[in-house]
Amino acid sequence: MPENTTVARYFTSYSGAKLPLKLVGELAAGDMRNRNTYFRGNFDAAGQMLSCEKIVYGEAEFRHDYRYHPDGRLARAVIDDGSDEPAVIDYPA
Protein backbone atom coordinates (compact mmCIF):
# COMPACT_ATOMS: atom_id res chain seq x y z
CA MET A 1 0.00 0.00 0.00
CA PRO A 2 1.43 3.45 -0.86
CA GLU A 3 2.57 5.55 2.10
CA ASN A 4 -0.20 8.19 1.80
CA THR A 5 -3.05 5.69 1.34
CA THR A 6 -5.60 5.21 4.10
CA VAL A 7 -7.86 2.25 4.74
CA ALA A 8 -11.32 2.48 6.33
CA ARG A 9 -12.21 -0.27 8.79
CA TYR A 10 -15.48 -0.69 10.69
CA PHE A 11 -16.12 -1.58 14.33
CA THR A 12 -18.99 -2.09 16.77
CA SER A 13 -17.60 0.02 19.63
CA TYR A 14 -14.53 1.32 21.44
CA SER A 15 -12.97 0.60 24.82
CA GLY A 16 -11.24 2.74 27.39
CA ALA A 17 -11.10 6.51 27.78
CA LYS A 18 -7.52 7.19 26.66
CA LEU A 19 -6.81 8.70 23.28
CA PRO A 20 -6.57 7.57 20.60
CA LEU A 21 -9.75 5.57 21.06
CA LYS A 22 -9.29 1.81 20.86
CA LEU A 23 -11.85 0.49 18.38
CA VAL A 24 -13.10 -3.05 19.08
CA GLY A 25 -15.36 -5.62 17.46
CA GLU A 26 -14.19 -5.27 13.87
CA LEU A 27 -16.92 -5.82 11.29
CA ALA A 28 -16.58 -7.39 7.86
CA ALA A 29 -17.83 -5.38 4.87
CA GLY A 30 -20.79 -7.76 4.55
CA ASP A 31 -21.84 -7.02 8.14
CA MET A 32 -22.40 -3.34 7.36
CA ARG A 33 -25.69 -3.78 5.47
CA ASN A 34 -27.88 -4.05 8.57
CA ARG A 35 -26.03 -1.73 10.97
CA ASN A 36 -27.55 1.53 12.15
CA THR A 37 -24.64 2.46 14.42
CA TYR A 38 -20.95 1.73 13.97
CA PHE A 39 -17.49 3.27 14.21
CA ARG A 40 -15.37 3.95 11.13
CA GLY A 41 -11.63 4.20 11.62
CA ASN A 42 -9.25 5.43 8.93
CA PHE A 43 -5.78 3.91 9.22
CA ASP A 44 -2.48 4.76 7.51
CA ALA A 45 -0.08 2.24 5.94
CA ALA A 46 1.64 1.76 9.32
CA GLY A 47 -1.67 0.85 10.99
CA GLN A 48 -2.03 4.07 12.99
CA MET A 49 -5.57 5.39 13.27
CA LEU A 50 -5.72 8.86 11.69
CA SER A 51 -9.41 9.46 12.39
CA CYS A 52 -12.50 7.77 13.72
CA GLU A 53 -16.17 8.58 13.55
CA LYS A 54 -19.27 7.28 15.25
CA ILE A 55 -21.85 6.83 12.50
CA VAL A 56 -25.54 6.77 13.51
CA TYR A 57 -28.13 6.28 10.76
CA GLY A 58 -25.61 7.43 8.15
CA GLU A 59 -24.58 10.65 9.94
CA ALA A 60 -21.38 11.29 11.90
CA GLU A 61 -22.27 11.84 15.58
CA PHE A 62 -18.69 12.68 16.53
CA ARG A 63 -15.23 12.61 14.93
CA HIS A 64 -11.68 12.37 16.27
CA ASP A 65 -8.64 13.28 14.15
CA TYR A 66 -5.18 12.19 15.33
CA ARG A 67 -1.60 13.20 14.55
CA TYR A 68 1.44 11.40 15.89
CA HIS A 69 5.01 12.20 16.92
CA PRO A 70 7.73 10.48 14.82
CA ASP A 71 8.12 7.85 17.58
CA GLY A 72 4.44 6.87 17.26
CA ARG A 73 3.10 8.61 20.38
CA LEU A 74 -0.01 10.75 20.03
CA ALA A 75 0.86 14.40 19.25
CA ARG A 76 -2.57 15.96 18.76
CA ALA A 77 -6.22 14.98 19.02
CA VAL A 78 -8.99 17.10 17.54
CA ILE A 79 -12.41 16.09 18.87
CA ASP A 80 -15.50 17.32 17.05
CA ASP A 81 -18.68 16.47 18.91
CA GLY A 82 -20.89 18.62 16.69
CA SER A 83 -20.69 21.70 18.90
CA ASP A 84 -19.44 25.04 17.62
CA GLU A 85 -15.74 24.56 18.30
CA PRO A 86 -13.81 21.25 18.22
CA ALA A 87 -11.62 20.49 21.25
CA VAL A 88 -7.88 20.33 20.52
CA ILE A 89 -5.55 18.40 22.83
CA ASP A 90 -1.80 18.67 22.24
CA TYR A 91 0.62 16.13 23.70
CA PRO A 92 4.22 17.33 24.17
CA ALA A 93 7.09 15.59 22.41
C-alpha positions in Angstrom: 0.0 0.0 0.0 1.4 3.5 -0.9 2.6 5.5 2.1 -0.2 8.2 1.8 -3.0 5.7 1.3 -5.6 5.2 4.1 -7.9 2.3 4.7 -11.3 2.5 6.3 -12.2 -0.3 8.8 -15.5 -0.7 10.7 -16.1 -1.6 14.3 -19.0 -2.1 16.8 -17.6 0.0 19.6 -14.5 1.3 21.4 -13.0 0.6 24.8 -11.2 2.7 27.4 -11.1 6.5 27.8 -7.5 7.2 26.7 -6.8 8.7 23.3 -6.6 7.6 20.6 -9.7 5.6 21.1 -9.3 1.8 20.9 -11.9 0.5 18.4 -13.1 -3.0 19.1 -15.4 -5.6 17.5 -14.2 -5.3 13.9 -16.9 -5.8 11.3 -16.6 -7.4 7.9 -17.8 -5.4 4.9 -20.8 -7.8 4.5 -21.8 -7.0 8.1 -22.4 -3.3 7.4 -25.7 -3.8 5.5 -27.9 -4.0 8.6 -26.0 -1.7 11.0 -27.5 1.5 12.1 -24.6 2.5 14.4 -20.9 1.7 14.0 -17.5 3.3 14.2 -15.4 3.9 11.1 -11.6 4.2 11.6 -9.2 5.4 8.9 -5.8 3.9 9.2 -2.5 4.8 7.5 -0.1 2.2 5.9 1.6 1.8 9.3 -1.7 0.9 11.0 -2.0 4.1 13.0 -5.6 5.4 13.3 -5.7 8.9 11.7 -9.4 9.5 12.4 -12.5 7.8 13.7 -16.2 8.6 13.5 -19.3 7.3 15.2 -21.9 6.8 12.5 -25.5 6.8 13.5 -28.1 6.3 10.8 -25.6 7.4 8.2 -24.6 10.7 9.9 -21.4 11.3 11.9 -22.3 11.8 15.6 -18.7 12.7 16.5 -15.2 12.6 14.9 -11.7 12.4 16.3 -8.6 13.3 14.2 -5.2 12.2 15.3 -1.6 13.2 14.6 1.4 11.4 15.9 5.0 12.2 16.9 7.7 10.5 14.8 8.1 7.9 17.6 4.4 6.9 17.3 3.1 8.6 20.4 0.0 10.8 20.0 0.9 14.4 19.3 -2.6 16.0 18.8 -6.2 15.0 19.0 -9.0 17.1 17.5 -12.4 16.1 18.9 -15.5 17.3 17.1 -18.7 16.5 18.9 -20.9 18.6 16.7 -20.7 21.7 18.9 -19.4 25.0 17.6 -15.7 24.6 18.3 -13.8 21.2 18.2 -11.6 20.5 21.3 -7.9 20.3 20.5 -5.6 18.4 22.8 -1.8 18.7 22.2 0.6 16.1 23.7 4.2 17.3 24.2 7.1 15.6 22.4 
